[in-house]
Amino acid sequence: MVLKYSVEITPNKASILSKILSVTVRSIQKDAEEKKASFNPRPYFRLFINWLYDLTTTDGHHDSSNFQVLTAFANAFHMLQPLRVPAWSFAWLELVSHRSFMPKLLMCNSQKGWPFFQRLLVALLKFMEPYLRNAELPEAMDLLYKGTMRVLLVLLHDFPEFLCDYHFSFCDVIPSSCIQMRNVILSAFPRNMRLPDPSTPNLKIDLLAEISIAPRIMSDVDGALKSKQLKTEVDEYLKRPEGSSFLSDLNQKLLLPQNEASVAGTRYNVPLINSLVFYVGIQAVQQLQLNKANPSASVQQINHISPMDIFQIGTATDIFRSLITSLDTEGRYLLLNAIANQLRYPNSHTHYYSFITLYLFSEATQEITQEQITRVLLERLIVNRPHPWGLLITFIELIKNPRYNFWSRSFTHCAPEIEKLFESVARSCGAKVVDEGISVQDGSH
């Protein structure tokens, strides 16, 4: 009652609330451990709901008080995450997505609540990852997946900037086989932005005002590189590539130890690949923007060559080209997925990774590489909407621009079913299908 009718939450009252929540958390953990399958989460769920109703307010004047209360609950929910108390999973998901918690935490105190909710969402995705990876969901996990998708769709509609800013950390814990969930996250774009229609004839994306602006990234992009002591080596290679053995040693460093590989279901350290791809791309984009800002004669020459050639400048492209050539099929697929994860709304990162995708396709010496690039793009397009804008732009450019000779590749007509699939996706992307194949318009890049 003292907490409920307090106008301001003082440090002493905040401490009381934290102690109450801490005792409740321990009670739930003990109850779930002792009762196992007979554990009943309903009384605890009702208790938390009543507290959230009583202790939070819609009055904007008490934003700081709300923030203290909501973060105390966020910390309690983190202690009760599904990985620690699996029997509490459904009640937990309903609590963290409840209208008295999620929207209030995301709206209060100038987005300071965002890291708290990001931590909760990552915890949920980590719990689901082993089940999603195998694509064989028990009934309970199937229900949890559907509930998670609904939460993500609410976030996509009401808080798209939250998904934009933390897309990297979410994609890091979503397995590559879970395509639609990842598409929902990558389809988010700021509410003040209007997306150009990807199927617009001769759309010049390099002339869009937003395409030169770097997106805000609140995830820890280089965390995996630092944990494996690889960031310094990457930085050194980007500055001085001559005589370096970095590329020849890189493939081995991307592999997991055998005991970890059996648990992860892959030989590769996927978070490390994601971190490497995104970090290298960010450095390349920053260097390109510095070059454009530098009014030197060499840069003026750069401004007169094609955008594709501009993106080939720099050692970042050498890293991608080396990896796409030297990795095996599994590693190449994970690399291409990491690149495709950056094909989002119009921004400088989407622009760069779109060109990298198309460059790797055009420069590939083996058709299997081009087939894998197509597969990564196509499997993200054949699932239900939404589809990321950058993904659509890249695929449309690939199938329309004669530079890539897409429809002459053998894998596009290796079987009637495959041919029909390509034609269907091409139609949905705005390409016009004719008897001889797909009509080609001038490339947009």
Helices and strands as residue ranges (DSSP letters): H 11-35, G 36-38, H 42-55, G 60-62, H 63-79, G 86-88, H 89-96, H 102-107, H 114-134, H 139-158, H 160-165, H 167-172, H 179-186, G 205-207, G 209-212, H 223-227, H 231-239, H 246-253, H 258-264, H 270-293, H 297-302, H 307-312, H 315-326, H 329-340, H 348-363, H 367-381, H 389-400, G 402-404, G 406-408, G 410-413, H 416-428, E 433-434, E 437-438
